[in-house]
């Protein structure tokens, strides 16, 4: 009986840890570490959409300082939060199709 309780608690704890939200990072100086899915500043994506694509509901994508030239619309879904530094600038490139961000009703832009 005690072993069954211990196993049940281990499963519950394991599941709760697996559901923990992970922040994603975007930086012009990132290394585009797709293996770690942009979970630290060193391995940050250099493209905002890449980090947004990996983010799950409840997670935050942090955009660092710099000017980001957008070639396409940023599509934000999954109930994520996108936070940009006050020194981050998003500009359409000369080949951009649009300069706006598209978001789901549950996405938060700050």
Secondary structure, DSSP 8 states (H G I E B T S, - for coil): -HHHHHHHHHHHHHHHHHT----EEE-TT----TTTTS-SSTT-BSSHHHHHHH--TT-EEEE-SEEEEESS-EEE-TT-EEEE-TTEEEEE-TT-S-S-EEE-TT-EE-
